[in-house]
Amino acid sequence: MQTEIIIIGAGLAGARAAESLAAKGHSSLIVEARDRIGGRGYTRGFAEQAPLLELGGSWITPWHTRMQAACTRHRIELLPTVPVQSRHWHDGSALRTDGPVASADRVDYDRVIATIVSDAKRLKQGFDRDLAGAPLLSVSLQEYVDRHRVARSTLAQLMAWWTISGAGDPKTVSAGEFLASCGYIDGTPEGMMGALTHTLKPGVSMLAERMIAASGAKLQLSFPVARVEQSADGVKVIARDGRHLAAKAAIVALPFNILGDIDFAGALSASQQQSAQRGHDGRAVKLWLRLKGVPQGHLVTGGLGPLQWLFTPYAPDNGTILAVAFGLDDGSWHPNRRADVAAGLAAIAPQAELIGWDWHDWCGDPFARGTWLSTPAHGADLSSGTWARAGRLSFATSDIAPDGAGWFEGAMASGEQAADTVSAMLSQ
Ligand SMILES: Cc1cc2nc3c(=O)[nH]c(=O)nc-3n(C[C@H](O)[C@H](O)[C@H](O)COP(=O)(O)OP(=O)(O)OC[C@H]3O[C@@H](n4cnc5c(N)ncnc54)[C@H](O)[C@@H]3O)c2cc1C
C-alpha cells in the first residue's frame, strides 16, 4: 500500500504531526536525517555518561498545554524547577551580591525596567508601538537600547536575559523577542524565570520517541532529504544519496534554517523562497558545567562576557553540581576552548571550580543551523500564514508556529496545523 503522507523531520513538530495524522486515520512515514529522534529536543548523558541532560530545549511553561498533555499521554514526568535560592549579578565591571547595579546606576536601571514593563505589556495587548509611538517589533535590540540610552551596567542585565530570549545578534534580532519574553509574567526581564517552571523526566527525546511509536508511523533514520518534487498526484522525497520515496503529500517538519538547503523543485512562492534564504538569527550557546563550590538554586546574570546567565537546577552529587549556562555564539569565544569557558565562569562565578563541561553546537549542526526562533527586526516573514502550504506540501516547525513559536509548544502546534492542512487537502 502506498504511504499516504511523508513527514520530513523527526523533531517534536514531526512527531506531533504523525500523532495528529494517525488520529485522522492517515498513514505516514517519517524520514529523519540523523540517527536519532527529537531534533532540537536532545536528551543525552553529560559527557556521554550520566546523568541525562537536555542539550537542546528543556523548560516548559504553565501555559504549554499541548506539551503537558503529551507528557501525560506518554508517561513523562514533569519536574518542577527549583526556586532561586541565592542570587548574584555582574554589572559589567564587578560581581555583586547586593543588587543588579551599583547605587549610582540604580536610577537608570529602574527607569529602563519601567520602560520595558510598559512596552512588554503593550506588546502583549497587541500594540506594536510604545506609548510615544516608536516601533517595538521592527526595531533591533540594539536600536531599542540606543533609543533608551541604557547604561552599561543595566545593559549587562538585559543582555543576560537576551541569551535565553532573543538569543542572537542584538543588531539584527527584533527587540520584540525580548519584550515578548518579559511579558510572560510581570513584564520584567527576570520575570522570565517564573515561566521556566518544569522540565521533562526522563527527557524530551524520550517524549518524541514515544509519540512516534504511539502514532504507528513508519520511521526511516539517516535519510537526509535533499530534494522534494511534486506531480499532479503525489510527491517524491529524495535523499542526498539518491534514495527516494513517494507519497500523496508531505509535511516538511524541518528547522526553518534548513529550508534554504532543500531543493523544492520550484514549488515555493517568491515570499517563501525569500524568507527561507533569510532564515532566523537564533544563535544561543547552552552549556552544562560540572562545578565545585556553587550551591543548588544559584542564579547569576550579567557580565557581558562569554557566559551571561547561569543556574544550578539540581542537587549536588558527590561534591559537584551541574550548572546550565547561556551565552551567545558571536565569534568572540568558543565553547570548545577550556580557556574561554573558564574565563566566562571566573567572571560570573569566581568561587566555582570548573570540573568539566558539555554542549551541542546547534549553529554548526547541519541539521539545525541555529537554536530557536529569533526573528530578524528587518526583512523576514516567518508567519505561519506564509508557510501554510506549497502545493502538496505543508510546513511544520516551532520556528513558524501559529502559537508558542520558538518553544516545544510551538513545534506541537505547528505539527497539528500541518496535519490538518494535509488531511483537508487529501480529502478534497
Ligand atoms: C539550546 C536550545 C535551548 C532551547 N530551550 C528551549 C526550552 O527550554 N524550552 C522550549 O520549549 N524550547 C526550547 N528550545 C527550542 C526547542 O528545542 C525547539 O523549538 C523545538 O525542539 C523545535 O522542534 P521542531 O520539530 O520544530 O524542529 P527540530 O527539533 O529541529 O526537528 C527537525 C528535525 O528535522 C531533521 N532534519 C534536518 N534536516 C533534515 C534533512 N535535510 N532531512 C531530513 N531531516 C532533517 C532534524 O534532524 C530534526 O530531527 C531550545 C532550543 C535549543 C537549541
The ligand as an ORCA input file, in Angstrom:
! r2SCAN-3c Opt
* xyz 0 1
  C      19.910     25.147     23.104
  C      18.422     25.210     22.962
  C      17.642     25.509     24.063
  C      16.238     25.569     23.934
  N      15.477     25.750     25.063
  C      14.139     25.551     24.992
  C      13.352     25.441     26.167
  O      13.872     25.496     27.278
  N      12.006     25.238     26.025
  C      11.403     25.125     24.783
  O      10.176     24.946     24.711
  N      12.146     25.202     23.658
  C      13.485     25.378     23.727
  N      14.253     25.369     22.607
  C      13.568     25.311     21.321
  C      13.067     23.892     21.002
  O      14.093     22.982     21.186
  C      12.617     23.902     19.545
  O      11.660     24.930     19.355
  C      11.947     22.588     19.120
  O      12.660     21.472     19.579
  C      11.870     22.570     17.606
  O      11.167     21.415     17.176
  P      10.946     21.192     15.605
  O      10.342     19.869     15.460
  O      10.265     22.383     15.051
  O      12.418     21.223     14.970
  P      13.602     20.202     15.256
  O      13.549     19.703     16.642
  O      14.848     20.885     14.835
  O      13.278     18.967     14.304
  C      13.563     18.988     12.945
  C      14.085     17.638     12.533
  O      14.433     17.701     11.129
  C      15.621     16.953     10.940
  N      16.278     17.372      9.701
  C      17.020     18.469      9.478
  N      17.440     18.496      8.204
  C      16.941     17.398      7.595
  C      17.004     16.884      6.272
  N      17.669     17.504      5.312
  N      16.345     15.724      6.014
  C      15.638     15.066      6.979
  N      15.558     15.506      8.248
  C      16.193     16.664      8.550
  C      16.428     17.270     12.174
  O      17.457     16.328     12.352
  C      15.366     17.245     13.257
  O      15.228     15.973     13.831
  C      15.644     25.342     22.685
  C      16.431     25.055     21.565
  C      17.808     24.979     21.705
  C      18.622     24.627     20.501
*
